Every structure is written in structure tokens, then in C-alpha cells.
Amino acid sequence: MHVRSRRDFLKKSALLSAALAAIPSTPKVHASENNELKIGLVGCGGRGCGAAGNALDADPNVKLICAADVFPTRGKSAIEGLREKYGDRVDVPEDRFFDGFDGYKKVLEQDIDIALLVTPQHFRPTMIKAAIDAGKHVFAEKPVAVDGVGIKMIQEAGELAKQKGLNIVGGLVNRYGASAKEVISRIADGAIGEVVTARGDRMGGSLWMRPRTEGQTEMEYQMTNWVNFNWMASEYINDVTIHQLDIALWSFNDATPVGAYGMGGRLTRRGEDTGDMYDSMAVVYEFADGRSLYAFSRQIPGSFSRALTTINGSKGYAVIGNLESKASLFIGGEEIKIPRGETSGYVVEHKVLIDAVRSGGDKYVNNVGYMTNSTGCAILGRMCSFNGQYVTWEEMLESEGDKPSEYSMTATPPTLPDEKGRYKIALPCAEPGYLD
């Protein structure tokens, strides 16, 4: 292994790789004559409206003009909450709010510059592809897929976006945090020597769960509780621990693992309506240069919490907390604390996208490279933990997740409860069942 120079790092850094990529010669897409950018929101949940608010906070000349959600009553209420805060910058009348599973298509038919895609990740590849096909710039919340087929679909959409001059920013927010960027930059300069290993810890309590309501179909119930079902969320490691994996991969100069092995189980998620996901998981990722990345995920009530990435070098180590909660270098027994930025990374990522759109190509950004690498890493970890085998990156790319019988609220979802209301995990190699 060799120590990377700062120039080499910056050329390959996930933050700057898209900006340094070859800019296509096709017509450039940019803001209107009055400099106003129009955005459309797909997915009006907490993170969806949060993303819309972040975009509105990032630039005073941004306007939300349309939205879609599969739950129209709740979605319209959420949009009204945004309107109360941002006034006429939220202009989503009845005829520009769309429901149903195809509501995103109608958003993409509107006169918008940027599509905010913030639904459960099962739907993200199809929506990203559709947005690029429709000529829209994209903000896509993390993670961006649940299987290898989705990863490849987004990679293809990313290449098409380059050809069209369309910008894509992903919601791996730590990439836009000032303190995280500074630590990674110093690591690239050799502050802790050669990076040897990294570890991502995401420890927390139970996930949220909404109770069933009278007359609710199984599909409605699972859509309401999507974070608890694999076909939509692709495990806690993909939905949440991906932030820690992403920082670790960033410190590895966004290398792609060769393969991984792991383990996991359901220690507490045994009751009725607890979904079909593991509550604990440990994964070892192996890289071609001999380095390893370790990832630990846990969501068990009463246990301690931690959201931290540790990067070990030959001369010291660094720790980066999620959302700039902590950023320090430890060298020779001394801690060097890095101050957090004045602006939230949640706002900065939208500012970067907005500036790129307005630049007409001069500040082109396309995060697909690290978006798919980090998401693929999380999917790989889920797969090897489920089947107890060593899974290669190539095998992950060939994976295809489960789908419902159709996309409607009366459809049969791929995960069904037994007579006790419990969900059994469908595994490709072995099914451990329940720990009764």
C-alpha cells in the first residue's frame, strides 16, 4: 500500500469526483430567466418534507410547486405544514398534489427543475431513472436501492445524466458536513498515516412502529411501517448504518469491497407486528489491498446508543460522528478536535445541487458513484448476514429483491404474517425461523 497524496485524494474524493468528471456537450439545463427554481417532492413523510424544507432553506429563490404521496390525507397535511412555515414559496394546489403509486410520474410531468425523491428505497431506482428520462435534476435520499438490480439501474441512469447535463445529489449527508470533510482531508494528507482498517457502529433502540388500524389492508400496513420490512428498507444496515459505512468507504478513497461475511439475528423482534428485519448484525468487508471494514448494527431497547465511524491509521486514528456530532483526530495521545460547520449538511447538500443547476454545467455534480458504492456495500452486508455465506460484490450486483404482486394498496406484499401476526424472513439459503 502507498500513502495517497492530497491531489490523488481530491481527484477521487466522492465529494468532488462528479464535479471533476467530464462535462457533456449536450444543452445545459439551468434555472429560468428570473432565477427561480421549481421543485417537486415525491414522498411527503418526515424525511421528505425535511428535504423540501432543506431545499427552501438553501436558497430564497426555490419554490415547491407539486408533490406526491401514496397516502394523500397525510401527505396534504404535511404540505400544509410546509406552507405555514414558508408561505407562498410552497404553492401546491389540489391539482398539483398526486396520490397513488404512479403519482411520481405526474410530478415529473410538471414544469419543475429538481425532483426530490424521498420514498422508501425500494422505489428509488425506478424513480431516479424516470426523473433522468424526464430531464429533471435529482435529489435522491439515501439509500438508493435494495438490491443489485437497482444498483445497476442507477449506475446506468447516472451515465445518462452526465450525457444530458443533469445533476444528481444523494442524501449521504455526512459528505456535506464541514467537520467530516476536514477530517477526511487531513487523513488524505497522511495525518494518521496509512489507513489500515475502519469500523462503523450504529447502535440504537427500537425502530418506530405504527399500530394497525381498522380496515387497513396488509399492503397499507406495511407501507405505513416500511422501515420494518426488508422488501422496502433492506435491513437496518442499509437504511441507517449506511451513513457509517459511507464515511468509512470515503476514508478508503471510495474503494469497492471484494466481498463480505457476517452474522445477525432477531433477539428482541419476536412479537406480533415487529416486521421481518434483524435487530442485530455484524459484518466484515474485505478489500483487494488486504484492508478490512467492520460494521456493527443494533436496534435493541435498553442498550447504549452510538453512531460513530472509527478510522485506524498507522500513526493514529480518527472518529467521525453522524451529522457532525463528533469529529476528532487522535495522534500521539493527543486529541485534535475539528469544529462543526455553521450550516447543516442537510442544507448544504441542497445548496450544492441548486448552485450546480444554476451554473448550467460549470459546477456539475453527480454523486452516483459513491451513492451506489455505499448502498451496494450495505446490501452486501445484509446478504451475507442472512445466508451465512461469503458473498462477493459481483454476486450482490446480480441480486434481485422481492416485490409485491402489483403496486396498489390491495396488492399482496412479499412479506406476510403467520397466524400469530409474526413475519418470517425469506432467506436465499436457509430459514432460521423464530426463537420461541
Backbone torsions as a table, in degrees:
resi	resn	phi	psi	omega
1	MET	NA	154.3	179.4
2	HIS	-129.2	154.7	178.0
3	VAL	-75.8	126.2	-178.6
4	ARG	-77.3	139.7	175.0
5	SER	-77.6	161.3	177.9
6	ARG	-62.2	-38.6	-179.7
7	ARG	-62.9	-43.8	179.7
8	ASP	-62.1	-42.5	-179.6
9	PHE	-62.6	-48.4	-176.9
10	LEU	-62.9	-31.8	178.9
11	LYS	-67.8	-31.1	-174.3
12	LYS	-105.4	-8.2	-178.3
13	SER	-55.0	138.5	-179.8
14	ALA	-64.0	-26.2	179.8
15	LEU	-70.4	-34.8	-171.1
16	LEU	-111.7	-6.9	-175.3
17	SER	-61.4	-41.4	-179.1
18	ALA	-65.8	-38.9	-178.7
19	ALA	-67.3	-28.5	-178.2
20	LEU	-91.8	-4.9	179.2
21	ALA	-67.6	159.3	178.4
22	ALA	-63.0	127.1	-179.3
23	ILE	-86.4	129.2	-176.8
24	PRO	-67.2	160.1	-179.3
25	SER	-95.3	7.1	178.7
26	THR	-71.3	163.9	-179.5
27	PRO	-53.5	137.2	-176.7
28	LYS	-87.6	140.8	-177.8
29	VAL	-101.8	128.5	-176.1
30	HIS	-148.5	-176.5	-175.4
31	ALA	-67.9	164.9	180.0
32	SER	-72.4	175.8	-176.3
33	GLU	-56.4	-37.3	-178.5
34	ASN	-87.4	9.8	175.7
35	ASN	71.9	9.0	178.6
36	GLU	-84.1	135.5	175.3
37	LEU	-108.7	134.1	179.2
38	LYS	-104.9	133.5	-179.4
39	ILE	-120.4	152.0	175.2
40	GLY	-124.4	139.6	-175.4
41	LEU	-110.5	129.0	174.8
42	VAL	-116.5	107.6	-175.7
43	GLY	105.5	100.6	-172.7
44	CYS	-103.8	29.0	175.8
45	GLY	-76.0	-167.1	-177.9
46	GLY	-59.0	-45.9	179.6
47	ARG	-73.1	-34.0	178.9
48	GLY	-63.7	-51.3	178.2
49	CYS	-68.0	-29.3	174.8
50	GLY	-63.2	-42.7	178.6
51	ALA	-64.8	-41.0	177.7
52	ALA	-61.7	-43.3	177.5
53	GLY	-63.3	-39.2	177.6
54	ASN	-61.8	-40.9	178.6
55	ALA	-66.0	-40.7	178.6
56	LEU	-67.5	-34.8	177.3
57	ASP	-71.0	-28.2	-174.8
58	ALA	-72.3	-25.3	-175.4
59	ASP	-156.6	130.3	-177.4
60	PRO	-71.0	-14.6	-178.5
61	ASN	-103.5	31.3	174.4
62	VAL	-108.0	139.6	-177.3
63	LYS	-135.9	131.7	175.6
64	LEU	-89.0	118.1	-173.7
65	ILE	-116.6	-9.8	179.5
66	CYS	-158.7	160.5	-177.9
67	ALA	-156.9	162.5	177.4
68	ALA	-146.2	145.3	175.4
69	ASP	-158.8	146.7	-179.3
70	VAL	-73.7	-16.2	176.3
71	PHE	-112.0	90.5	-170.7
72	PRO	-62.9	-39.9	-177.8
73	THR	-62.5	-49.6	179.8
74	ARG	-67.3	-38.8	-179.2
75	GLY	-64.0	-44.1	179.8
76	LYS	-65.8	-36.3	177.4
77	SER	-63.6	-40.5	179.0
78	ALA	-65.4	-40.1	178.0
79	ILE	-64.9	-37.9	177.4
80	GLU	-62.1	-37.2	176.2
81	GLY	-62.2	-39.0	175.9
82	LEU	-65.6	-40.4	-179.5
83	ARG	-63.0	-38.2	179.1
84	GLU	-63.0	-31.2	-179.0
85	LYS	-85.8	-40.0	-171.6
86	TYR	-108.5	0.7	175.2
87	GLY	64.5	-138.8	-174.6
88	ASP	-73.8	0.3	172.3
89	ARG	-75.0	-11.0	171.4
90	VAL	-110.4	101.7	-175.2
91	ASP	-122.7	80.5	-177.4
92	VAL	-121.1	82.9	178.6
93	PRO	-69.7	172.7	-176.9
94	GLU	-53.7	-40.7	-175.7
95	ASP	-80.2	0.4	174.1
96	ARG	-119.8	20.0	168.8
97	PHE	-112.8	126.2	-173.2
98	PHE	-121.1	138.4	178.0
99	ASP	-116.0	-174.5	-177.3
100	GLY	83.8	164.9	-178.5
101	PHE	-70.0	-16.3	178.0
102	ASP	-102.4	13.0	179.6
103	GLY	-59.5	-31.0	-180.0
104	TYR	-61.9	-33.4	179.2
105	LYS	-62.3	-38.6	-179.0
106	LYS	-72.0	-33.9	173.7
107	VAL	-61.3	-43.0	-177.8
108	LEU	-70.7	-15.9	175.7
109	GLU	-81.5	-12.5	-177.5
110	GLN	-80.4	166.6	-179.0
111	ASP	-82.1	70.6	-179.8
112	ILE	-114.7	155.8	175.8
113	ASP	-93.9	-39.5	-174.5
114	ILE	-127.4	133.3	173.7
115	ALA	-102.9	125.3	174.7
116	LEU	-96.1	113.4	-175.3
117	LEU	-106.9	104.1	-170.0
118	VAL	-135.7	45.8	175.4
119	THR	-95.8	177.9	169.9
120	PRO	-54.5	145.2	-169.5
121	GLN	-65.3	-17.7	175.1
122	HIS	-53.6	-35.3	-174.0
123	PHE	-90.9	-8.8	-170.1
124	ARG	-63.2	-45.5	-177.9
125	PRO	-58.5	-46.0	-179.8
126	THR	-60.9	-40.9	-177.2
127	MET	-72.3	-38.9	177.3
128	ILE	-62.3	-46.8	179.2
129	LYS	-59.4	-45.2	-179.0
130	ALA	-63.4	-38.6	-179.4
131	ALA	-66.0	-42.9	178.5
132	ILE	-67.0	-41.2	176.9
133	ASP	-59.6	-34.7	-178.5
134	ALA	-82.5	-2.2	177.8
135	GLY	80.7	28.8	-179.4
136	LYS	-106.0	145.0	167.8
137	HIS	-72.2	156.3	-169.4
138	VAL	-132.7	133.6	158.6
139	PHE	-110.2	122.2	-179.6
140	ALA	-119.6	120.8	178.7
141	GLU	-66.9	153.2	177.2
142	LYS	-78.7	161.6	-24.1
143	PRO	-71.7	173.6	-171.7
144	VAL	-106.8	2.9	179.8
145	ALA	-164.8	169.1	176.3
146	VAL	-121.9	-3.4	179.9
147	ASP	-154.5	172.4	-177.8
148	GLY	-66.7	-32.9	177.3
149	VAL	-60.0	-41.7	178.0
150	GLY	-66.2	-39.1	178.0
151	ILE	-58.3	-48.3	-178.2
152	LYS	-66.5	-33.8	178.0
153	MET	-63.7	-40.8	-179.0
154	ILE	-72.5	-36.3	176.4
155	GLN	-60.6	-41.2	177.2
156	GLU	-66.0	-40.8	178.2
157	ALA	-64.5	-35.1	178.4
158	GLY	-63.9	-39.2	177.6
159	GLU	-67.5	-40.0	177.8
160	LEU	-64.6	-37.7	178.5
161	ALA	-60.8	-39.3	177.8
162	LYS	-62.5	-43.1	-179.9
163	GLN	-62.8	-35.4	-177.4
164	LYS	-88.8	-9.2	-176.5
165	GLY	74.8	27.7	179.8
166	LEU	-97.3	132.6	-177.6
167	ASN	-86.6	144.2	176.4
168	ILE	-133.3	122.7	175.2
169	VAL	-118.6	135.5	179.6
170	GLY	-102.3	157.5	-174.7
171	GLY	-87.0	27.1	172.8
172	LEU	-81.2	82.3	-162.1
173	VAL	-63.8	-26.5	-179.1
174	ASN	-62.7	-23.8	177.4
175	ARG	-62.7	-20.9	-177.5
176	TYR	-109.4	12.4	175.9
177	GLY	-88.5	131.6	-174.9
178	ALA	-61.0	-43.5	-177.1
179	SER	-70.6	-39.1	178.0
180	ALA	-63.4	-43.3	178.5
181	LYS	-60.7	-40.3	-178.3
182	GLU	-66.5	-43.1	179.3
183	VAL	-62.8	-46.7	-179.5
184	ILE	-62.7	-38.1	178.0
185	SER	-63.1	-42.3	179.3
186	ARG	-68.1	-36.3	175.9
187	ILE	-61.3	-42.2	178.3
188	ALA	-62.8	-29.7	177.6
189	ASP	-79.6	-2.3	178.0
190	GLY	91.8	19.6	-175.7
191	ALA	-60.3	-35.7	179.2
192	ILE	-110.6	17.6	-178.9
193	GLY	79.5	-153.7	178.8
194	GLU	-75.0	129.9	177.1
195	VAL	-69.2	124.9	-174.5
196	VAL	-104.8	-52.3	179.6
197	THR	-143.4	168.7	173.6
198	ALA	-145.6	155.8	179.5
199	ARG	-139.0	131.8	176.2
200	GLY	-111.3	120.3	178.6
201	ASP	-110.9	127.1	172.3
202	ARG	-134.3	92.3	-176.8
203	MET	-110.7	131.7	179.9
204	GLY	-160.1	-173.6	179.5
205	GLY	-90.9	-157.0	-175.9
206	SER	-69.3	151.5	171.5
207	LEU	-75.1	161.1	177.0
208	TRP	-72.6	150.6	179.0
209	MET	-144.5	125.7	177.6
210	ARG	-94.7	132.3	-177.5
211	PRO	-67.4	157.1	175.8
212	ARG	-65.7	151.6	175.5
213	THR	-119.8	157.5	-176.5
214	GLU	-61.5	132.3	177.9
215	GLY	81.6	1.3	-177.8
216	GLN	-73.8	133.8	175.6
217	THR	-77.3	164.7	178.2
218	GLU	-62.6	-38.1	179.0
219	MET	-65.0	-43.3	177.5
220	GLU	-60.6	-43.0	-179.5
221	TYR	-61.8	-46.6	-178.7
222	GLN	-68.7	-37.3	176.2
223	MET	-63.3	-37.2	178.5
224	THR	-68.2	-29.6	-177.6
225	ASN	-116.5	40.3	-169.3
226	TRP	-57.8	-29.4	-177.1
227	VAL	-68.1	-8.4	-178.7
228	ASN	-103.7	5.1	-176.0
229	PHE	-126.6	129.2	-173.8
230	ASN	-61.5	-37.0	-175.4
231	TRP	-65.0	-23.3	176.9
232	MET	-101.3	-40.8	-171.9
233	ALA	-99.8	-25.5	179.6
234	SER	60.5	45.2	174.3
235	GLU	74.1	157.4	179.9
236	TYR	-58.3	-35.0	-178.7
237	ILE	-62.8	-33.5	179.8
238	ASN	-84.9	-38.4	-176.5
239	ASP	-74.4	-35.2	-172.2
240	VAL	-127.8	-51.2	-177.8
241	THR	-62.8	-14.9	177.2
242	ILE	-53.6	-30.5	178.3
243	HIS	-61.7	-44.0	-179.4
244	GLN	-71.8	-38.7	175.3
245	LEU	-60.3	-41.8	-177.6
246	ASP	-62.6	-43.5	178.6
247	ILE	-63.8	-42.8	-180.0
248	ALA	-62.1	-45.7	178.3
249	LEU	-63.2	-36.1	176.2
250	TRP	-57.6	-44.7	-179.9
251	SER	-68.6	-22.0	176.0
252	PHE	-88.1	13.9	-178.5
253	ASN	63.7	32.9	178.4
254	ASP	57.9	41.1	173.2
255	ALA	-69.1	154.8	177.7
256	THR	-102.1	129.2	179.6
257	PRO	-65.6	150.9	175.7
258	VAL	-74.4	-41.2	-178.9
259	GLY	-173.3	-176.3	-177.3
260	ALA	-156.6	158.1	170.2
261	TYR	-138.0	155.7	-176.6
262	GLY	-169.1	-173.3	-179.6
263	MET	-152.3	162.6	178.9
264	GLY	-176.1	176.8	-180.0
265	GLY	-175.5	-175.3	179.9
266	ARG	-118.9	95.1	-179.0
267	LEU	-85.3	-35.1	-177.0
268	THR	-121.6	-19.1	-177.6
269	ARG	-84.9	71.8	-175.8
270	ARG	-120.5	-13.3	-175.0
271	GLY	-80.9	-175.1	177.1
272	GLU	-66.7	144.6	175.0
273	ASP	53.1	45.2	174.7
274	THR	-109.4	17.6	177.4
275	GLY	73.1	-165.1	-176.8
276	ASP	-127.7	25.6	-177.4
277	MET	-104.3	157.1	174.0
278	TYR	-69.8	155.6	173.1
279	ASP	-108.4	0.2	175.9
280	SER	-152.1	144.4	-176.4
281	MET	-159.3	138.7	176.3
282	ALA	-134.0	130.8	-174.1
283	VAL	-134.5	141.7	173.0
284	VAL	-115.1	121.7	177.3
285	TYR	-102.7	136.1	179.7
286	GLU	-113.3	142.4	-177.6
287	PHE	-118.8	157.6	-174.6
288	ALA	-60.7	-28.6	-178.4
289	ASP	-87.2	7.3	176.7
290	GLY	94.9	-8.4	179.8
291	ARG	-76.1	160.8	178.8
292	SER	-130.4	148.6	173.9
293	LEU	-123.5	129.9	-178.9
294	TYR	-111.4	138.9	-179.4
295	ALA	-132.6	129.9	180.0
296	PHE	-125.6	124.0	-179.7
297	SER	-122.8	140.5	178.2
298	ARG	-157.5	137.6	177.5
299	GLN	-137.2	74.2	-176.0
300	ILE	-122.8	126.5	-178.7
301	PRO	-58.5	141.4	175.6
302	GLY	84.9	-3.6	179.3
303	SER	-92.7	161.7	-178.6
304	PHE	-70.7	157.3	-178.3
305	SER	-109.7	146.2	176.0
306	ARG	-160.1	135.7	173.7
307	ALA	-133.5	91.2	-167.7
308	LEU	-148.7	141.3	172.3
309	THR	-114.9	128.1	178.0
310	THR	-111.2	127.8	-178.4
311	ILE	-116.8	116.1	-175.4
312	ASN	-98.8	129.2	178.7
313	GLY	-120.3	174.6	-178.2
314	SER	-73.1	-15.4	-178.9
315	LYS	-120.9	-0.7	-177.7
316	GLY	168.2	-163.4	178.3
317	TYR	-149.6	167.5	-179.9
318	ALA	-133.5	151.5	174.0
319	VAL	-129.3	138.0	178.5
320	ILE	-131.6	117.5	177.9
321	GLY	-84.1	160.7	180.0
322	ASN	-67.9	138.6	177.3
323	LEU	55.8	40.5	175.8
324	GLU	62.2	25.2	177.2
325	SER	-66.9	-25.7	176.7
326	LYS	-159.9	141.6	174.8
327	ALA	-153.0	111.7	-176.2
328	SER	-146.7	152.4	170.5
329	LEU	-111.1	140.0	178.6
330	PHE	-120.5	109.1	-175.6
331	ILE	-132.6	124.4	179.1
332	GLY	58.8	35.9	179.5
333	GLY	79.9	0.5	-178.8
334	GLU	-107.4	138.0	176.7
335	GLU	-96.5	127.4	175.9
336	ILE	-108.7	105.8	-178.1
337	LYS	-83.5	135.7	178.9
338	ILE	-106.0	121.6	-178.5
339	PRO	-66.3	149.0	178.7
340	ARG	-77.6	160.4	-179.7
341	GLY	-74.8	161.7	-179.8
342	GLU	-77.0	-25.4	-178.4
343	THR	-113.2	134.3	-179.7
344	SER	-59.7	140.4	175.5
345	GLY	-58.9	-27.6	177.8
346	TYR	-62.2	-33.7	177.8
347	VAL	-83.8	-40.2	-177.3
348	VAL	-59.7	-42.1	-177.5
349	GLU	-61.1	-34.6	176.8
350	HIS	-75.7	-34.0	176.6
351	LYS	-62.5	-41.8	177.8
352	VAL	-60.8	-44.8	179.7
353	LEU	-65.1	-46.2	-179.1
354	ILE	-61.3	-45.3	179.0
355	ASP	-62.8	-37.1	179.3
356	ALA	-65.5	-42.0	178.9
357	VAL	-63.5	-45.8	-178.5
358	ARG	-65.6	-27.8	-175.6
359	SER	-73.4	-14.2	-178.9
360	GLY	67.5	20.4	177.8
361	GLY	121.3	-19.4	-177.6
362	ASP	-67.8	-25.3	178.7
363	LYS	-120.1	36.8	-175.1
364	TYR	-52.3	136.4	178.8
365	VAL	-135.7	137.3	179.7
366	ASN	-148.5	102.4	-174.8
367	ASN	-87.9	8.4	-173.0
368	VAL	-56.7	-35.5	-178.7
369	GLY	-55.3	-58.3	-178.5
370	TYR	-79.1	-25.6	175.3
371	MET	-58.8	-48.3	-177.9
372	THR	-76.1	-32.6	179.0
373	ASN	-65.4	-46.9	-178.5
374	SER	-70.3	-40.9	176.9
375	THR	-64.2	-43.4	178.5
376	GLY	-61.5	-36.3	177.6
377	CYS	-62.1	-42.6	179.1
378	ALA	-65.9	-42.6	178.4
379	ILE	-62.7	-42.0	177.5
380	LEU	-58.3	-42.9	178.8
381	GLY	-63.9	-40.4	176.9
382	ARG	-62.6	-45.2	-176.6
383	MET	-62.0	-47.8	-176.9
384	CYS	-70.5	-28.9	177.6
385	SER	-72.3	-33.7	178.9
386	PHE	-71.0	-47.3	-170.4
387	ASN	-97.9	-4.5	176.4
388	GLY	70.6	16.5	-178.9
389	GLN	-115.0	165.7	170.2
390	TYR	-79.1	124.7	-177.1
391	VAL	-116.0	130.2	-179.8
392	THR	-88.9	163.4	177.1
393	TRP	-60.5	-40.3	179.8
394	GLU	-64.0	-38.0	177.5
395	GLU	-66.3	-37.9	176.2
396	MET	-60.5	-42.4	-177.7
397	LEU	-65.5	-20.3	178.8
398	GLU	-92.2	-2.3	-176.6
399	SER	-75.5	150.2	176.6
400	GLU	-138.4	124.2	-176.8
401	GLY	-78.1	172.4	178.9
402	ASP	-75.0	155.5	178.6
403	LYS	-135.8	154.7	175.4
404	PRO	-70.0	169.0	-179.7
405	SER	-62.3	-31.4	173.5
406	GLU	-163.3	171.3	179.9
407	TYR	-98.8	86.9	175.4
408	SER	-156.5	161.8	-178.4
409	MET	-73.6	-8.3	176.0
410	THR	-104.0	3.9	-178.4
411	ALA	-72.7	163.7	175.6
412	THR	-91.6	116.1	178.6
413	PRO	-72.4	159.2	-178.0
414	PRO	-69.2	-19.8	179.3
415	THR	-109.1	123.3	-177.5
416	LEU	-124.2	145.1	179.8
417	PRO	-78.4	153.9	173.0
418	ASP	-87.1	-168.8	-175.4
419	GLU	-66.3	-16.9	178.2
420	LYS	-98.0	5.0	179.2
421	GLY	80.7	14.7	179.8
422	ARG	-100.5	153.0	-177.6
423	TYR	-110.7	131.3	179.8
424	LYS	-97.2	135.3	-179.0
425	ILE	-77.3	127.8	176.6
426	ALA	-86.9	114.9	-177.6
427	LEU	-110.2	148.7	-178.5
428	PRO	-72.1	-23.8	-175.9
429	CYS	-118.0	-42.0	-176.3
430	ALA	-150.8	149.1	-180.0
431	GLU	-119.9	106.8	-177.5
432	PRO	-72.6	-17.2	-179.2
433	GLY	72.5	-145.4	-176.3
434	TYR	-111.3	152.5	177.4
435	LEU	-94.0	76.0	-177.5
436	ASP	-84.0	NA	NA
